[in-house]
Amino acid sequence: VSVRINDGEFIVILGASGSGKSTFLNVISGLETSDGGCVAYDSQELGNMSEKDLTKFRRENTAYIFQQYYLLPHLNVEKNVRLGADLDNNKDYLKYIEAVGLSDKRRKFPSELSGGEQQRVAIARALAREPAILCFDEPTSALDPEMVGEVLDLMRTLADEGMTMVIVTHEMAFARDVSDRVIFMDDGRILEQGDPIEVFEHPKEERTRQFLGSIKNS
């Protein structure tokens, strides 16, 4: 795997289950350590960092949104989001609740929210860290279909604002219409990447064509 992610770029990673998408995302965000090669952020090589420095790097530069929301059930929206902002007490965490459209529900607890609202709280918590890069691992897969749109709309807004994002998703229309670049992975390799329209309409690799064809026919 060899790839460069540019500041402000919105990248979508596609591929079948087991192709290495989530592992790749974990490695570039510092959650997992690669067995070889080099993962670098600007001039910093993650592999050369101590565990303490790597933890500091993750805290200051990356934020991760998972399939599940991982909200603390005994804390309301405001306090869950504040967990991210409290890494630096000078941050105004309320603006991130407003950014995800939940100002009127900031006193609510996770059990009082829909799945889409809970995922938006998780995104607000990640934004409160003011990361350089946001990583999403299938953020809509645990949502009911009617809840998917509100999360995708929020991600569109973040893309329009120039947030650097890398997203693993099976939302094909979203990937084609919103991303700057699509990466297709297969068997732990980047098999194809490029402009989303080009990849979707004129894939160069047979395996990419098979994958996209199976999605269209499902």
C-alpha contacts under 8 A as a table, 3 or more apart, distances in Angstrom:
res1	aa1	res2	aa2	distance
1	V	188	G	7.65
1	V	189	R	5.53
1	V	190	I	5.76
2	S	190	I	7.62
5	I	9	E	6.83
5	I	11	I	7.98
6	N	9	E	5.44
6	N	164	T	7.71
7	D	164	T	5.82
8	G	162	G	4.82
8	G	163	M	5.25
8	G	164	T	4.22
8	G	165	M	7.51
9	E	162	G	7.19
9	E	163	M	7.25
9	E	164	T	5.02
9	E	165	M	6.47
9	E	180	D	6.28
9	E	181	R	7.87
10	F	159	A	6.44
10	F	163	M	7.49
10	F	164	T	5.76
10	F	165	M	4.83
10	F	166	V	6.06
10	F	167	I	7.91
10	F	179	S	5.20
10	F	180	D	5.21
10	F	181	R	6.68
11	I	165	M	6.17
11	I	166	V	4.78
11	I	167	I	6.26
11	I	179	S	5.73
11	I	180	D	5.97
11	I	181	R	4.98
11	I	182	V	5.85
11	I	183	I	7.28
12	V	166	V	5.84
12	V	167	I	4.80
12	V	168	V	5.89
12	V	169	T	6.98
12	V	175	A	6.08
12	V	179	S	6.25
12	V	181	R	6.47
12	V	182	V	4.96
12	V	183	I	6.19
13	I	21	K	6.62
13	I	166	V	7.29
13	I	167	I	5.98
13	I	168	V	4.81
13	I	169	T	6.73
13	I	182	V	5.99
13	I	183	I	4.77
13	I	184	F	5.92
13	I	185	M	7.15
14	L	21	K	7.28
14	L	168	V	6.33
14	L	169	T	6.45
14	L	170	H	6.82
14	L	182	V	7.21
14	L	183	I	6.05
14	L	184	F	4.76
14	L	185	M	6.19
15	G	19	S	6.01
15	G	21	K	6.98
15	G	184	F	5.53
15	G	185	M	5.04
15	G	186	D	6.11
15	G	211	F	7.38
16	A	19	S	5.64
16	A	185	M	7.82
16	A	186	D	7.10
16	A	211	F	7.37
17	S	20	G	7.81
18	G	21	K	7.51
18	G	187	D	7.27
19	S	185	M	5.93
19	S	186	D	4.70
19	S	187	D	4.63
19	S	188	G	5.26
19	S	189	R	7.65
20	G	23	T	5.27
20	G	24	F	6.00
20	G	185	M	6.93
20	G	186	D	7.23
20	G	187	D	6.66
20	G	188	G	4.73
20	G	189	R	7.52
21	K	24	F	5.22
21	K	25	L	6.28
21	K	168	V	6.64
21	K	185	M	6.72
21	K	188	G	7.73
22	S	25	L	4.96
22	S	26	N	6.07
22	S	137	D	6.60
22	S	168	V	7.15
23	T	26	N	4.99
23	T	27	V	6.16
23	T	32	E	7.62
24	F	27	V	5.19
24	F	28	I	6.33
25	L	28	I	5.40
25	L	29	S	6.20
25	L	135	C	6.99
25	L	137	D	7.64
25	L	166	V	7.67
25	L	168	V	7.90
26	N	29	S	5.27
26	N	30	G	6.14
26	N	31	L	4.92
26	N	32	E	5.37
27	V	30	G	5.14
27	V	31	L	5.91
27	V	32	E	4.78
27	V	33	T	5.81
27	V	34	S	6.23
27	V	39	V	7.79
28	I	31	L	7.76
28	I	39	V	6.62
29	S	32	E	7.76
29	S	58	R	6.91
29	S	62	T	6.13
29	S	63	A	7.75
29	S	64	Y	7.75
29	S	135	C	7.23
30	G	33	T	6.64
30	G	46	L	7.21
30	G	54	L	7.08
30	G	58	R	6.33
33	T	47	G	7.25
34	S	37	G	7.18
34	S	38	C	7.97
34	S	39	V	7.98
34	S	47	G	7.83
38	C	45	E	6.68
38	C	46	L	7.60
38	C	47	G	6.81
39	V	45	E	5.73
39	V	46	L	5.74
39	V	47	G	6.83
40	A	43	S	6.29
40	A	44	Q	5.27
40	A	45	E	4.20
40	A	46	L	5.83
41	Y	44	Q	5.16
41	Y	45	E	6.47
41	Y	46	L	7.45
45	E	48	N	5.62
45	E	49	M	7.05
46	L	49	M	5.37
46	L	54	L	6.75
49	M	52	K	7.78
49	M	53	D	5.56
49	M	54	L	5.64
50	S	53	D	5.11
50	S	54	L	6.02
51	E	54	L	5.01
51	E	55	T	6.10
52	K	55	T	5.21
52	K	56	K	6.31
53	D	56	K	4.95
53	D	57	F	6.05
54	L	57	F	4.90
54	L	58	R	6.20
55	T	58	R	5.20
55	T	59	R	6.17
56	K	59	R	5.08
56	K	60	E	6.12
57	F	60	E	5.28
57	F	61	N	5.78
57	F	62	T	7.56
58	R	61	N	5.41
58	R	62	T	5.09
58	R	63	A	7.30
59	R	62	T	6.33
59	R	63	A	7.50
59	R	87	L	7.92
59	R	129	R	7.55
59	R	131	P	7.98
60	E	129	R	7.28
60	E	130	E	7.82
60	E	131	P	6.26
60	E	132	A	7.85
61	N	130	E	7.81
61	N	131	P	4.65
61	N	132	A	4.85
61	N	133	I	6.41
62	T	131	P	4.96
62	T	132	A	5.97
62	T	133	I	5.11
62	T	134	L	5.97
62	T	135	C	7.41
63	A	126	A	5.38
63	A	127	L	7.57
63	A	129	R	7.27
63	A	131	P	5.95
63	A	133	I	6.64
63	A	134	L	5.09
63	A	135	C	6.19
64	Y	126	A	6.79
64	Y	134	L	5.99
64	Y	135	C	4.74
64	Y	136	F	5.88
64	Y	137	D	7.78
65	I	69	Y	7.54
65	I	122	A	6.75
65	I	123	I	6.51
65	I	126	A	7.17
65	I	134	L	7.63
65	I	135	C	6.16
65	I	136	F	4.74
65	I	137	D	6.34
65	I	139	P	6.57
66	F	69	Y	6.45
66	F	136	F	6.08
66	F	137	D	5.11
66	F	138	E	6.81
66	F	139	P	5.74
67	Q	137	D	6.06
67	Q	138	E	5.48
67	Q	139	P	4.62
67	Q	140	T	6.63
67	Q	141	S	6.21
67	Q	142	A	5.98
68	Q	119	Q	7.78
68	Q	139	P	7.53
68	Q	142	A	6.70
69	Y	118	Q	6.38
69	Y	119	Q	5.51
69	Y	122	A	5.76
70	Y	122	A	7.45
71	L	80	N	6.53
71	L	110	P	6.95
71	L	118	Q	7.63
71	L	122	A	6.90
72	L	75	L	5.64
72	L	80	N	6.60
72	L	110	P	7.67
73	P	76	N	7.50
73	P	109	F	6.61
73	P	110	P	5.71
73	P	111	S	7.01
74	H	109	F	7.11
75	L	78	E	7.87
75	L	79	K	5.66
75	L	80	N	5.94
75	L	109	F	6.23
75	L	110	P	7.77
76	N	79	K	5.41
76	N	80	N	6.14
76	N	106	R	6.76
76	N	107	R	5.44
76	N	108	K	5.22
76	N	109	F	4.19
76	N	110	P	6.66
77	V	80	N	5.16
77	V	81	V	6.20
77	V	105	K	7.13
77	V	106	R	4.78
77	V	107	R	5.94
77	V	108	K	5.86
77	V	109	F	6.02
77	V	110	P	7.01
77	V	121	V	6.61
78	E	81	V	5.35
78	E	82	R	6.08
78	E	93	Y	7.99
78	E	94	L	7.30
78	E	97	I	7.41
78	E	106	R	5.02
78	E	107	R	6.36
79	K	82	R	4.83
79	K	83	L	6.45
80	N	83	L	5.44
80	N	84	G	7.69
80	N	121	V	7.65
80	N	125	R	6.75
81	V	84	G	5.71
81	V	85	A	6.85
81	V	93	Y	6.69
81	V	96	Y	7.93
81	V	97	I	7.38
81	V	121	V	6.75
81	V	122	A	7.42
81	V	124	A	6.13
81	V	125	R	4.11
81	V	126	A	7.82
81	V	128	A	6.85
82	R	85	A	4.82
82	R	86	D	5.71
82	R	93	Y	5.84
82	R	125	R	6.89
82	R	128	A	7.40
83	L	86	D	5.35
83	L	87	L	7.36
83	L	125	R	6.92
84	G	87	L	6.05
84	G	125	R	5.14
84	G	126	A	6.27
84	G	127	L	7.73
84	G	128	A	5.24
84	G	129	R	5.12
85	A	88	D	5.83
85	A	89	N	6.56
85	A	91	K	5.71
85	A	92	D	7.22
85	A	93	Y	5.59
85	A	125	R	7.39
85	A	128	A	4.82
85	A	129	R	5.47
86	D	89	N	5.00
86	D	91	K	7.51
87	L	129	R	7.01
88	D	91	K	5.95
91	K	128	A	7.43
92	D	95	K	6.14
92	D	96	Y	7.86
92	D	128	A	7.90
93	Y	96	Y	5.57
93	Y	97	I	6.99
93	Y	128	A	5.75
94	L	97	I	5.20
94	L	98	E	6.39
94	L	103	S	7.84
95	K	98	E	4.98
95	K	99	A	6.04
96	Y	99	A	4.74
96	Y	100	V	6.47
96	Y	124	A	5.22
96	Y	125	R	7.57
96	Y	127	L	6.58
96	Y	128	A	6.17
97	I	100	V	5.47
97	I	101	G	6.48
97	I	102	L	5.52
97	I	103	S	5.67
97	I	106	R	7.20
97	I	121	V	7.19
97	I	124	A	5.82
98	E	101	G	5.02
98	E	102	L	5.73
98	E	103	S	4.97
99	A	102	L	7.71
99	A	124	A	7.47
100	V	120	R	5.99
100	V	121	V	7.36
100	V	123	I	7.77
100	V	124	A	6.37
100	V	154	L	6.72
101	G	104	D	7.98
102	L	105	K	5.20
102	L	106	R	6.23
102	L	117	E	7.75
102	L	121	V	7.90
103	S	106	R	5.36
104	D	107	R	7.88
105	K	108	K	5.24
108	K	112	E	6.17
108	K	113	L	7.33
109	F	112	E	5.44
109	F	113	L	7.00
110	P	113	L	5.33
110	P	118	Q	6.31
111	S	114	S	7.93
113	L	116	G	8.00
113	L	117	E	5.76
113	L	118	Q	6.09
114	S	117	E	5.14
114	S	118	Q	6.21
114	S	147	M	7.97
115	G	118	Q	5.09
115	G	119	Q	6.28
115	G	143	L	5.92
115	G	144	D	7.48
115	G	147	M	6.82
116	G	119	Q	5.19
116	G	120	R	6.27
116	G	143	L	6.55
116	G	147	M	4.95
116	G	148	V	6.71
116	G	150	E	6.64
116	G	151	V	6.26
117	E	120	R	4.97
117	E	121	V	6.29
118	Q	121	V	5.02
118	Q	122	A	6.36
119	Q	122	A	4.92
119	Q	123	I	6.27
119	Q	139	P	7.53
119	Q	151	V	7.22
120	R	123	I	4.95
120	R	124	A	6.13
120	R	151	V	6.52
120	R	154	L	7.91
121	V	124	A	4.95
121	V	125	R	6.13
122	A	125	R	5.09
122	A	126	A	6.32
123	I	126	A	5.02
123	I	127	L	6.13
124	A	127	L	4.96
124	A	128	A	6.09
125	R	128	A	5.17
125	R	129	R	7.07
126	A	129	R	5.63
126	A	130	E	7.41
126	A	131	P	7.58
126	A	134	L	7.73
127	L	130	E	5.18
127	L	131	P	6.68
131	P	134	L	6.64
132	A	163	M	7.81
132	A	164	T	6.69
133	I	163	M	7.13
133	I	164	T	4.92
133	I	165	M	5.63
133	I	166	V	7.64
134	L	163	M	7.59
134	L	164	T	6.28
134	L	165	M	4.74
134	L	166	V	6.43
135	C	165	M	5.84
135	C	166	V	4.99
135	C	167	I	5.85
136	F	139	P	5.91
136	F	165	M	7.64
136	F	166	V	6.35
136	F	167	I	4.60
136	F	168	V	6.10
137	D	167	I	6.05
137	D	168	V	4.91
137	D	169	T	6.85
138	E	141	S	5.54
138	E	167	I	7.12
138	E	168	V	5.23
138	E	169	T	4.64
138	E	170	H	7.21
139	P	142	A	7.32
139	P	169	T	7.37
140	T	143	L	5.32
140	T	148	V	5.68
140	T	151	V	7.16
140	T	152	L	7.95
140	T	169	T	7.85
143	L	146	E	7.96
143	L	147	M	5.90
143	L	148	V	6.07
144	D	147	M	5.38
144	D	148	V	6.67
145	P	148	V	5.37
145	P	149	G	7.77
146	E	149	G	6.59
147	M	150	E	5.96
147	M	151	V	7.14
148	V	151	V	5.55
148	V	152	L	6.29
149	G	152	L	5.09
149	G	153	D	5.99
150	E	153	D	5.10
150	E	154	L	6.38
151	V	154	L	5.16
151	V	155	M	6.36
152	L	155	M	5.00
152	L	156	R	6.15
152	L	174	F	7.53
153	D	156	R	5.00
153	D	157	T	6.36
154	L	157	T	5.08
154	L	158	L	6.38
155	M	158	L	5.01
155	M	159	A	6.17
156	R	159	A	5.04
156	R	160	D	6.21
156	R	178	V	6.69
157	T	160	D	5.06
157	T	161	E	6.28
158	L	161	E	5.05
158	L	162	G	6.52
158	L	163	M	5.60
159	A	162	G	5.23
159	A	163	M	5.55
159	A	164	T	7.53
159	A	165	M	7.59
159	A	178	V	7.61
159	A	179	S	7.94
160	D	163	M	7.64
169	T	172	M	7.69
169	T	175	A	7.77
171	E	174	F	5.45
171	E	175	A	6.23
172	M	175	A	5.03
172	M	176	R	6.14
173	A	176	R	5.16
173	A	177	D	6.04
174	F	177	D	5.30
174	F	178	V	5.73
174	F	179	S	7.55
175	A	178	V	5.73
175	A	179	S	5.42
175	A	182	V	7.22
175	A	196	P	7.14
176	R	179	S	6.32
176	R	182	V	7.85
176	R	196	P	5.04
176	R	197	I	6.07
176	R	200	F	7.02
177	D	196	P	7.52
177	D	197	I	7.90
179	S	182	V	6.86
179	S	196	P	6.81
180	D	195	D	6.55
180	D	196	P	6.90
181	R	193	Q	6.97
181	R	194	G	5.34
181	R	195	D	5.04
181	R	196	P	5.61
182	V	193	Q	5.45
182	V	194	G	5.60
182	V	195	D	6.34
182	V	196	P	5.25
182	V	199	V	7.15
183	I	190	I	6.72
183	I	191	L	7.83
183	I	192	E	6.03
183	I	193	Q	4.28
183	I	194	G	6.78
184	F	190	I	5.93
184	F	191	L	5.83
184	F	192	E	5.21
184	F	193	Q	5.98
184	F	208	T	7.05
185	M	188	G	6.49
185	M	189	R	5.42
185	M	190	I	4.50
185	M	191	L	5.45
185	M	192	E	7.12
186	D	189	R	5.40
186	D	190	I	6.52
186	D	191	L	6.17
190	I	193	Q	7.30
191	L	205	E	7.48
191	L	208	T	7.87
192	E	199	V	7.83
192	E	203	P	7.97
192	E	204	K	7.48
192	E	205	E	7.03
192	E	208	T	7.49
193	Q	199	V	6.98
194	G	198	E	6.88
194	G	199	V	6.20
195	D	198	E	5.27
195	D	199	V	6.20
196	P	199	V	5.13
196	P	200	F	5.99
197	I	200	F	5.23
197	I	201	E	5.82
197	I	202	H	7.75
198	E	201	E	5.38
198	E	202	H	5.17
198	E	203	P	6.69
199	V	202	H	5.43
199	V	203	P	4.61
199	V	204	K	7.49
200	F	203	P	6.04
200	F	212	L	7.30
203	P	206	E	7.61
203	P	208	T	6.18
203	P	209	R	5.98
204	K	208	T	7.40
204	K	209	R	7.79
205	E	208	T	5.26
205	E	209	R	6.46
206	E	209	R	5.02
206	E	210	Q	6.20
207	R	210	Q	5.01
207	R	211	F	6.20
208	T	211	F	5.15
208	T	212	L	6.14
209	R	212	L	5.26
209	R	213	G	5.86
210	Q	213	G	5.05
210	Q	214	S	6.13
211	F	214	S	5.20
211	F	215	I	6.40
212	L	215	I	5.13
212	L	216	K	6.28
213	G	216	K	5.16
213	G	217	N	6.23
214	S	217	N	5.15
214	S	218	S	6.06
215	I	218	S	5.23
